[in-house]
Amino acid sequence: MRIFAILFMLLLVCNFSQAQQPQVEPTVPLRPVHTFSIVARDPTTGELGVAVQSHWFSVGTTVVWAEAGVGAIATQSFVDPSYGRNGLDLMRAGKSGPDSLKELLAKDDAREVRQVGMIDAQGRVDAWTGKNDIQAAGHIVGTNFSVQANLMLNGKVWPAMAQAFESTKGDLATRMLAALDAAQSAGGDIRGRQSAAIIVVTGKPSGLPWKDRIFDLRVDDSPEPLKEIRRLVTLQRAYNHMNAGDLAVEKKDNEGALREYSAAEKLVPDNAEMIYWHAVALVTMGRVDESLPLFRKVFAMDRNWVTLTPRLPKSGLLPDDPAIIKRIVSVAQ
């Protein structure tokens, strides 16, 4: 790995050899932390997103940035995470994505080893690939998206990403994951693969940032990070349905709640947690008979759920009725 540190220092010497000043220790990683990514906006929903795969541990902690109603950013190559924080600040203050990127690049003496994609809430988008990024490297800016890649096996990767994003149907997460899969199929990172991440935020901020993140998922270390990130996206979709079901229960919309719970279970049919709380919701609706097959299925998976059930009435999650609790527990085999 030391070869990348040596390379970076040589680039600095080439770019700044005229300056007769003491050498300053760089404040960024001395190795390329990133491979290929996409930033994008769904023009129908206003959702913003960014997704990435890399042969680097925990790529999502530095590369991907997004904020509802503001923008999405991928900062990579010899990555400077301040592009993420400062870029969102500039866009929140009213600058466009392209203008924010230009302003940050103008202040960065090491811009020729950077690669950045930036999109704002109106879909204004731009990207940058420094001339000293490790080849193959490049980007494509399209309508409501940009794709960017460096350290690739070949120059087919980012065109494949753009084509996949534009031709894939579905929500923003589906289309961005298709772009990542296309990149890997076209050759991907010359070093291989290790980690991946995806963030998707709502089109309009709620004022509660934790509610604005539809997806915020990371695979830090895996031989198949794209397969794992897809599994997590499916699981998150299911939990999003569960959350919507819980909200429907609060609003006394029982049928809406059951539709959401059923949708969650279709996505992950063997998830005991989801089945159990679906069953609990049925009991609170007075539909005990319908709940019993679900309880039976969960109890067969893990008897700890049997132990948990009599504890719920004290918390108000099941009726404080010993006969009902006894009936539920009795279906355990």
Secondary structure, DSSP 8 states (H G I E B T S, - for coil): -HHHHHHHHHHHHHHHTT--S-----SS-SS----EEEEEE-TTT--EEEEEEESSTTGGGTSEEEETTTEEEEEEES--THHHHHHHHHHHTT--HHHHHHHHHHT-TTGGGEEEEEEETT--EEEEE-TTS-SS-EEEEETTEEEEE-SBSSTTHHHHHHHHHHH--S-HHHHHHHHHHHHHHTT-BTT---EEEEEEE-SS--S-HHHHEEEEEEE-S-SSHHHHHHHHHHHHHHHHHHHHHHHHHHTT-HHHHHHHHHHHHHHSTT-HHHHHHHHHHHHHTT-HHHHHHHHHHHHHH-THHHHHGGGTGGGTSS-S-HHHHHHHHTT--
